[in-house]
């Protein structure tokens, strides 16, 4: 099982190590060093391809892999423009049922627990995530990263797992508005975004930011029969209903989500076993979420700027 990992950033290196740990023969290729020609040449010796590059260079890689019949693991977000999402969907169609989109949060035990519940009584939700981007990694500058690009950067795309989470719970959601904060140094890049969503009588929001001093990651669902208050950062998961309030024991080791996703991808790609996870992000079944992410990115309305110094 020869897996070519294109993109040698932190996520690409994680995939490379995980696939090797699962018994595949993974090869890590730097996009910056190899470029398109080098990546295409490397595909000739691969049985599957992981695309972990910036979003704006993915289409030719996906087209080439699909033409070779190579299944794909594509990192999130799939693309930032709706037209690009559709172009990728068309190009990858021949291998889409053996490919995956990198929504590893779908393997989080708390999300799986929520998705297995009856949520028909829910009328309102709030999902948020954020952390000071200058504190993410040592010896790392935001200004030198993909996230600082006007085309394909910004917090909405970077932290779109939470938007996918909302779609996993409520598949009929539609974007009704997006409000964002920018930065005078990074034109067109959102540092905080709030996405308003609706599905019938259900309304809610997904918000993300690069600014909050400490990591927060919380999902609050409110219904007439129950309330779910899940703090993913603190791993405290509370359910309140007519019987009172109780905590769910849902322990997590972060890399386990990546490993489960990698294991499922190998199963899809090479005809092996896959998990029973109903949220598995098989590419042909995860395109709805990719479309909503691109739609939300295109709908951003910048209502102001922040003044925090961002190196």
C-alpha positions in Angstrom: 0.0 0.0 0.0 2.1 2.9 -1.3 0.7 6.2 -0.1 2.0 9.5 -1.5 1.6 12.4 0.9 1.8 15.7 -0.9 2.5 18.6 1.5 5.2 18.4 4.2 3.6 20.8 6.8 2.5 19.6 10.2 -0.6 17.8 9.0 1.2 16.2 6.1 3.9 14.9 8.5 1.2 13.6 10.8 -0.5 11.7 8.0 2.9 10.3 6.8 3.7 8.9 10.3 0.2 7.5 10.8 0.1 5.6 7.5 3.5 4.2 8.2 2.3 3.1 11.7 -0.6 1.3 10.1 1.7 -0.7 7.8 1.4 1.3 4.6 4.5 2.5 2.7 4.1 6.3 3.0 6.3 8.8 1.1 6.3 12.4 2.1 6.7 15.0 -0.7 7.3 18.7 -0.1 5.1 20.7 -2.5 7.4 23.7 -2.2 10.4 21.7 -3.3 8.8 19.3 -5.8 6.1 21.5 -7.4 3.5 20.1 -9.8 5.9 18.2 -12.0 7.6 16.5 -9.1 4.2 15.6 -7.6 2.9 14.1 -10.9 6.1 12.1 -11.3 5.8 10.7 -7.8 2.2 9.6 -8.5 3.5 7.0 -10.9 4.9 5.1 -8.0 1.8 5.4 -5.7 -1.3 3.5 -5.0 -3.1 6.3 -3.2 -2.6 10.0 -2.7 -3.0 12.3 0.3 -3.4 16.0 -0.7 -2.3 18.2 2.2 -1.3 21.3 0.3 -2.8 24.8 0.4 -6.3 24.8 -1.2 -5.4 26.9 -4.2 -3.1 24.3 -5.8 -5.2 21.2 -5.3 -7.3 20.8 -8.5 -4.5 19.7 -10.9 -3.3 17.2 -8.3 -6.8 15.8 -7.8 -7.4 15.6 -11.5 -4.1 13.8 -12.1 -4.7 11.3 -9.3 -8.2 10.5 -10.4 -7.1 10.0 -14.0 -4.7 7.4 -12.7 -7.4 5.8 -10.7 -5.7 6.7 -7.4 -8.0 7.1 -4.3 -7.5 10.4 -2.5 -7.4 11.6 1.1 -7.9 15.4 0.7 -7.4 17.7 3.7 -10.1 20.1 4.7 -11.3 22.4 3.5 -11.8 20.9 0.1 -11.8 24.4 -1.6 -12.8 28.0 -0.8 -14.7 28.8 -3.9 -18.0 27.1 -4.9 -16.8 26.7 -8.5 -13.6 25.0 -7.3 -15.7 22.6 -5.1 -17.7 21.6 -8.1 -14.6 21.2 -10.3 -13.0 19.0 -7.8 -16.2 17.0 -7.3 -16.3 16.4 -11.1 -12.7 15.5 -11.4 -12.6 13.1 -8.4 -15.9 11.4 -9.2 -14.3 8.2 -10.6 -12.6 7.6 -7.3 -14.9 9.5 -4.9 -16.4 6.3 -3.3 -12.8 5.2 -2.4 -11.7 8.6 -1.2 -12.0 10.7 1.9 -12.2 14.4 3.0 -10.1 15.1 6.1 -12.9 15.9 8.6 -11.2 14.0 11.4 -13.6 15.5 14.0 -16.1 13.0 12.7 -14.2 10.4 14.7 -14.4 12.4 17.9 -16.4 10.3 20.5 -18.4 13.3 21.6 -19.5 14.2 18.1 -20.4 10.6 17.4 -22.4 10.5 20.7 -24.4 13.7 19.7 -25.1 12.4 16.2 -26.5 9.2 17.6 -29.1 11.1 19.8 -32.6 12.1 18.8 -32.2 15.8 18.2 -35.7 16.4 16.7 -36.7 18.8 19.5 -33.7 21.2 19.0 -34.6 24.7 18.2 -31.3 26.6 18.7 -27.6 25.9 18.8 -24.3 27.7 19.3 -20.9 26.2 18.2 -17.7 28.0 18.8 -14.0 27.5 18.6 -11.0 29.9 19.0 -7.5 30.4 20.2 -4.8 33.1 20.0 -3.2 32.3 16.6 0.2 33.7 17.8 0.3 31.0 20.5 -0.4 28.0 18.2 3.2 26.8 17.6 6.7 27.6 18.6 8.9 29.3 16.0 5.9 29.9 13.7 4.7 33.1 12.2 1.1 33.6 11.0 2.3 36.0 8.3 4.4 33.2 6.7 1.6 30.6 6.7 -1.1 29.6 4.3 -3.6 31.1 6.7 -2.4 34.6 5.9 -3.5 34.4 2.3 -6.5 36.3 1.0 -7.2 33.4 -1.3 -7.8 30.4 0.8 -6.7 31.7 4.2 -8.5 33.0 7.3 -10.1 31.5 10.3 -13.4 30.3 8.7 -11.5 27.9 6.4 -8.8 27.0 9.0 -11.4 26.0 11.7 -14.1 24.7 9.5 -14.4 21.5 11.4 -17.0 23.2 13.6 -19.1 24.0 10.5 -18.9 20.4 9.4 -19.9 19.4 12.9 -23.1 21.4 12.6 -23.8 19.8 9.2 -23.3 16.3 10.7 -26.0 17.0 13.3 -28.3 19.0 11.1 -27.8 18.2 7.4 -30.4 20.6 6.1 -28.7 23.7 7.4 -28.4 26.7 5.1 -26.2 29.8 5.5 -28.2 32.9 6.1 -25.3 35.3 6.8 -21.6 35.6 7.8 -20.1 38.5 9.7 -16.3 38.8 9.9 -13.5 40.8 11.4 -10.4 41.6 9.4 -6.9 43.0 10.1 -5.4 46.1 8.4 -2.2 44.1 7.6 -3.9 41.1 6.0 -6.5 42.3 3.5 -9.3 39.8 2.8 -8.3 37.5 5.7 -10.9 36.9 8.5 -9.6 36.7 12.1 -13.1 36.1 13.5 -16.2 34.9 11.7 -19.8 34.2 12.8 -21.9 32.1 10.5 -25.7 32.2 10.9 -27.6 29.1 9.9 -31.1 27.9 9.6 -33.1 24.7 8.9 -36.8 25.2 9.3 -37.5 26.3 12.8 -34.0 25.5 13.9 -31.6 28.5 14.0 -28.0 28.7 15.2 -24.5 30.0 14.7 -21.0 28.7 14.2 -18.3 31.1 15.3 -14.5 30.9 15.1 -11.6 33.2 15.9 -7.8 33.6 16.0 -8.0 35.9 19.0 -9.2 34.3 22.3 -6.4 34.1 24.9 -7.2 30.5 25.8 -8.5 27.7 23.7 -12.3 27.4 23.7 -14.2 24.8 21.8 -17.9 24.3 22.8 -21.1 23.1 21.4 -24.4 24.0 23.0 -27.7 22.5 21.7 -31.0 23.7 23.1 -34.3 21.8 22.7 -37.7 21.6 24.4 -36.8 18.2 25.9 -33.1 18.3 26.4 -30.0 20.5 26.4 -26.5 19.4 25.4 -23.5 21.4 26.6 -20.3 19.8 25.3 -17.0 21.5 26.1 -14.5 19.9 23.7 -11.6 21.8 25.1 -12.1 20.6 28.7 -13.7 17.3 27.7 -16.8 17.9 29.8 -19.9 16.7 28.2 -23.2 17.5 30.0 -26.7 16.3 29.1 -29.7 17.9 30.8 -33.2 16.6 30.4 -36.3 15.7 32.4 -34.3 13.2 34.5 -31.8 15.9 35.6 -28.2 16.6 34.5 -25.5 14.0 33.9 -22.0 13.9 32.5 -21.0 11.6 29.7 -17.6 9.8 29.9 -16.1 10.2 26.5 -12.3 10.1 26.7 -10.2 11.2 23.8 -6.6 10.8 22.6 -6.3 13.4 19.7 -4.2 11.4 17.3 -6.6 8.5 17.7 -9.1 10.4 15.4 -6.4 10.8 12.7 -5.5 7.1 13.1 -9.1 6.0 12.7 -9.5 8.2 9.7 -6.3 6.9 8.1 -7.4 3.3 8.8 -10.8 3.9 7.1 -9.1 5.5 4.2 -6.8 2.4 3.7 -9.9 0.2 3.9 -11.7 2.3 1.3 -8.7 2.6 -1.0 -7.6 -1.0 -0.9 -10.8 -2.9 -0.4 -10.3 -3.7 3.3 -12.5 -3.3 6.4 -13.8 0.1 7.4 -15.3 1.2 10.7 -19.0 1.3 11.5 -18.8 5.1 12.0 -21.8 6.5 10.2 -20.1 9.9 9.9 -17.1 8.6 8.0 -16.3 11.4 5.6 -16.2 9.5 2.3 -15.6 12.1 -0.3 -18.8 11.5 -2.3 -20.9 11.7 0.9 -19.1 14.8 2.4 -19.5 17.2 -0.5 -22.5 18.8 1.1 -20.3 20.0 3.9 -17.6 21.2 1.5 -20.2 23.2 -0.4 -21.5 24.9 2.8 -17.9 25.9 3.8 -17.2 27.5 0.4 -20.6 29.2 0.4 -19.9 30.7 3.9 -16.4 31.8 2.9 -17.9 33.6 -0.1 -20.6 35.2 2.0 -18.3 36.9 4.5 -19.2 40.5 5.2 -16.3 42.4 7.0 -17.9 44.6 9.6 -14.6 45.8 11.2 -11.0 45.3 11.9 -9.0 44.1 15.0 -5.9 45.9 16.2 -4.0 43.1 17.8 -0.4 42.7 16.6 -0.1 39.6 14.4 3.6 38.7 13.5 
